[in-house]
Amino acid sequence: MAKPSSHTSAPTIRLVAREAGVSQATVSRAFSQPELLTPATVEKVLVTAQRLGYVPNQVARALSTGRAGNIALILPDVANPFFSALMRGAQAQAYKRGYATFLGDSDETAHLEDVLLGKLAAQVDGFVLASPRLDEQLIRKHAARRPVVVINRDLDGIGRVLVDTTGGFEAAVDLVAGLGHRTIAYVGAPVSSWSNQQRANAVAITGATRGLRVVEIAAGRPSHEAGRSCVAKLLESGATAALAVDDVVAQGIMAGLAERGLFIPRDFSVIGCDDIIASTTYPPLTSVNAHCALAGANAVDLLLNGLANPTPPIESHVIKGELVIRGSTGPAPALVPAPGGRTRGRKVAPAEPDPSSRK
């Protein structure tokens, strides 16, 4: 490896070019238009620049190329493991292609999404908008100002990455039906979520096909507490298996069941989605793998490829999720006689009052 020449001033693009054995134009393209170079050349330039401590002049670059070298990723909830994994995938891919990533957390609110898109527009070349809560008209308004790629929202004329977990949820319903469960519940998120709509429909349709009784329970904002708080409704519904909109809600359901003295999967089966924290629960959670990081990386590629092409084709990338079976699903619990000739399930400990009712 060639050693850098001794110098006291900040490293220049000329020095990087000489050390990497390429032209200054190639160094410039490695940072501003890496898609025009081979991956090996881009990596050689970036490694050399990092070794020398070279940082491109973003102001000069923006003036010469019309680009800021930044993109923004807007998420509904950065604390949710799905979006954390998606963020890491997106940021890693943006870095590989010479872009920095701004991050905005909309806190599951359409208004804050609108504010973030407006305020960040002057500082970025485009947006990746994940699971947007904004209505379609406002998304299209922002897309007319700056390039936008959406994740998990199917909008014609806008680049999009769709994580299709329908097949995974169909397989999940088939699994619990085969295990003897006759009443199942889908625990969902806000109706504004495209993913939630797809998953709820898959459970309802497949459940009907298998002759199951399907109960839908709204968890509100997906969270551990939301899952735990819906357990009383789950048990009242007569369900013996729950399919949750994501792993965090599923984990909350498991905690709420444990508080009532129920064992998983002996007394109740639980299935999640995303497969981010599923292997860390006890028992390990059966979950639909949604390939979150890949969704983030694909969205960044879609956005940056569009920036490089004056008339880019409007593309839709579909990522298929699949069911991963672990220890949280088992045979339906045996029913025992109840007074009056009816049947009932397992014995349930009295539920503690919901903390929110004390406010």
N, C-alpha and C positions, 0 to 999 in steps of 0.2 A: 504494500500500500504506500502510495506516495505521501511524503510528509508535507504539511502546509509550509509555505514560506513564512519566515518570521515577519511580522508586521505589527504595528502598534495601533493602527486605526481599525475601524470595524471592517470585517470581511466584505468584499464586493462581489458582484455577480461575475466580474471578470476572473476573480480568484477561484470561485466555485467552478466556473467553466474549465479553467486550466487544470484544476485538481481532478475533475471528473472526466477530463479528456473529451469534452463536448464544446459546442459553440455557446456563446452567450444567449443566442436566440433559443436554443434548446433548454437552457436553464430557465429562461423566462416562461417557456411553454410548460415546463414541468410543474410550475406553480400556478399558471393561469389557464392553461388548456391541456392538461395531462392526457386527455383522451386522444390527442393527436400524436402521441408518442407510444412506444412500446412500454409495457409495464416494467421491463428490465431497465430501460433507460430512465424512466421516472424514479424508480427505486434508487438507482445509482446517484442521480442528482440530489434526491432528498437526503440520502445517507451522507453524502459529501457535505451538503449544506448544514446538516445538523452537526457534523463533526467540526466544521469550521465556525459554527455559531452564526451562520448567515441567516438573516431574516429579511425577506423582500419588503421593499418600501410599498406599503399598501396604498398610500395616497397617490404615489406616482403610478402604481399599477392601475388604480381605478381611473386615473385621468387618461392613461394610454389605451386601456382596454374597455373602459366603460363598465367595469365590474369591480365590486368591492372585495371579492374573494371570500365572502361570508354567505352562509345560508342559515335559515332559522327553522327550528323544529318546535312545533307547538303541540303540547301534550295535554290531555285532560287532567292527569294526576300522576306526577312524576314518582310518587311513593308507591304506586301500584307496580308490582314486579313485572307485569306484561310491558308496561311503558318504560320501565327502567331498562329492561333487556332490549327493547326496540331502540331506545336512545343510544345505547352502547353500540349496537349494530350500525346505526345511522352515522354516529360520530366517527367510528373507526373507518367507515367507507369514505366519508367526506375528507378525512385526513389523508387517506391514501391518494385522493384525487386533488390534493392541494388546497382544500377549503377548510375554513374554521366554521364552527357551528355555534349559533346562538340558541339558547333554550328558553322556551316560555311555557309556564304551567298555568293553564286556564282555570284550574280548580273546578272542573266539570261545569263551567258556566259559559253560555254562548256569548254573553256580553263581554267577558274578559278576553275571549278568543278574538272578538272583533277589535277590541282595543289593542291587543298585542300585534295583530296583523297590520293595523294602521300605523302604530308607532315604530315598528321594526322595519317597515318597508324601505325607508330611506337608507338603511344600513346593510341591507342584504340583497343578494341577487335573486333569491327565490325562497319559497317556503315548502316544507313538508308538514302537512297538517294531518295529525293522527286522530282518528275517531272523532271527527269534528261534531260539535253540538250546534253549530250555526245552521240556520236554514239555508237551503240551496241558493236562493237569490243573493244572499250576502257573500257566500263563498265565491260565486261567479263574479261578483263585483270586485272582490280582492284579486281574483285570478286575472282579471282584465288589466290590473295595474302591475302585478308582479307574477312571474310563473309560480304556479302552485301544483303540487302533487299531493293527493289525499290518500290516506291509508284507511281502509275499512269504511268507505263511503262510495257507492257506485253512481258516479255522476258522468253522464255522457259528455264528451268534449273536453274532459279534464283528465290528465294523467292520474292513474290510480293503481294502488296495490291492494288487493283484496285477499284477506286471509279467510279462506273458505273452510270453516269447521263443520259444515253441514254433514259431511260423510262421517266425521268422528262422532257427532252426536247421534246420528242414525245407528252407528255401531254400538254406542253406549246404551241406547234403548234396547237394541237387540240383545245385548249382554244381560241387562237386568231382567228382561222378559224370559230369557233362557234360564235364569237363576230362579224363576218362579215368582217374581214380584208382579203383583196385579195392579197396584195403585202406586204411581210414581209422581214426583213433583219436579217441576222446573223452577229454579229460583233465579230470577232475572234481574237485569239492571234497568236504568231509565229507558223509556220507549224511544227516546231520541237516538239511542245507540243502534247503528246498523247491524253490528255483530250480534247484539242481543236479539234483534228481530229474526235474524237468520237461525240462531240457535233455538229460540222458542218455537219457530215454525217446524224445524226439523224434529224436535221432540214431540210436538202435537201430532204431526202427520204420521211419523213412524209409530208412535204409541197407538194411534187409532188403528193403523194397519195390523198391529200385533194384538189388538183387542184389549189394550190396557186403559185404565182410567188415569187421565193425566190432569194434575192440578198445577196451576201456575201461580206462583207467589212472587210478588215484587219485593226485592230487597232494597230498592232505592239506589243510592250511590254504592257501588261495589266496595265493600270493606269487610274486615274481620267482624266488626261489631254488627254490621247489617246481617251477616250470616248467622251469628249467634242469636240475634234478636228474633229471627224468623223461625226458630226451632219450635216454639209453642204452636205456631200455625201449622208447621209441618206435621207434628204429631196429631193435632186435632183433625187434620185432613185424612188421616188413615194411611198416608203414604209410608212405604217401607224402604224407599230409595229416593234420593234427591240428586238431580243433575244441576250443578251450579254454573252460573255464567262465567266464573273464573275460579282459580285456585284459592284466592284470598277469601272469597265468600264460602267456598267449600271448607276451608280450614276453620272458619267461624262456625259453620254448621257442626263440624266434628267436635269443636270445643263445647258448644251448647248441648249436644247430645251427651257428652261425657259428664257435664254438670248434673245431668238428670239420671246418671247412673246407667246409661246405655253403652253397650260395647259395639264397636265397629270392627268387622262387618256382621257380627253375630246377630245384633238387634236391628241394625239399620245400615244400608249401603250408601256411600257418597261418591260422586264423581265430579271432578272439577274440569277446568279448561285453562290452557296456556302451557302447562307442564314446566313451570319455572321453579316453584317451591314444592312440587308434588312429591319428590323423592325424599324430602326432609321431614314430612309429617309422620305421625305415628297413629295408626299404621300408614305405610306409604300410600299416597293417594292415586287412585285410578284417574287419569286425566287425558284430555285431548291436547296433543302437542300442536301448538299454533305457530311454531317457528318464528318467534317474535323478532329476534335479531336479524334474521334474513329479510323480514318485511321492511325493517328500517334501512338495511343496506340497499335493497332493491329500489326503494323509494328515492334514495339519494341518487342512485345511478340514473333513474328515470328523469329526475330533475336536472342533473348536470348534463346528461346527453341532450336534453332539450335546449339547454343554454348554448350548447355547442352547435346546434343546428337551427338556422334561422326559421325553417318551416318544419319543425319536428312532427312526426306522426303522433297522434294521440293514442297512447298505449295503455293497456290494462294488463297488469301482471296478477295472476292468481296463484296463491300458495295454498296447497291442500294440507289440512290438518288430519292427524290420524290418532286413533285411540291407543293409549298405552295402559295396559291392565296391570294393576298392582294389588295391594292388600286391603283396600277399603271397600271392595265389593265382594259379596258372598250370597249364598242362598237366602231367599226370603225367610224371615222368622216364622216359626210354626204358630198358627193361631190356636188359642185355647178357648173353651166355652166361657161365655159371660152370662150373667143373669138374664132371663127372658129369652133364652135360646139364641141370642146373637153371638157373634164371635168378637174377640178382641185380640190384640197383639200382646207384646211384651209388657211387663209391669214397668210403669214409669214413675220416677220419683217426682214429687211436687216441684213445680217450676218456681224459681225465685222471681220476685217482682222485677219488671224491666226497669233499669236505673233511670231511663228517660221519663218514667211516669212519676218520678219523685220531684220533678222540676216544678 
